[in-house]
């Protein structure tokens, strides 16, 4: 199957399986989404969703969060891992939003990336899911499947993002990145399939026999 045919099949299959993929992190607005995505680094969405109700009951706005002590935030977010760093980032970015953005989450990728604890992927998720701006956040699931599907060489997350943006139309990016994540979790996980057994891998590469060892993000 040539790459254009492969891209078309993948796009169609994901649309069929996940026509309306929900945002996996529970949130109420751009600020709570930003905090949830920050917490999801090296942590499962399911665990984040167990922790954020308590955190947002304590403080769900930058003004309220900035008034909390880092220690109190840390006590709540500790199960997410990297808790001291994340707690400091949550407290500090909340104060920056008050000081520099009138208490609002900026609708700019560059401004988001300047916030403590907010890297390119987190900023891209917020731009995509909170503001509807075309973006293609690449997490470990997407990085893995893009390699299994030979849509990138996997040299870096940055390269994977560029390659996927090149293969798929811009109006598909926001939904497609969620569809790939759901497919990766349910059909093509890290320690199964290995590029051999899920419906997309089998269809796109019917003669493949060896496991695909992907480059980690």
TACORNOR-V365511 format. One record per pair of residues at least 24 apart in sequence whose C-alpha atoms are under 6 Angstrom apart, sorted by sequence separation. I is the first residue (numbers start at 1). J is the second residue. D is the distance in Angstrom with one decimal. If there is no record, write none. Layout:
# TACORNOR-V365511
I:J:D / I:J:D
This chain:
# TACORNOR-V365511
66:91:5.4 / 89:116:5.0 / 66:94:5.5 / 89:117:5.2 / 66:95:5.4 / 62:94:4.5 / 43:80:5.6 / 136:173:5.4 / 135:173:6.0 / 135:174:6.0 / 134:174:5.9 / 141:181:5.8 / 141:184:5.9 / 128:174:5.7 / 148:195:5.2 / 157:217:5.8 / 154:215:5.8 / 144:214:6.0 / 31:105:6.0 / 140:217:6.0 / 30:130:5.3 / 18:179:6.0
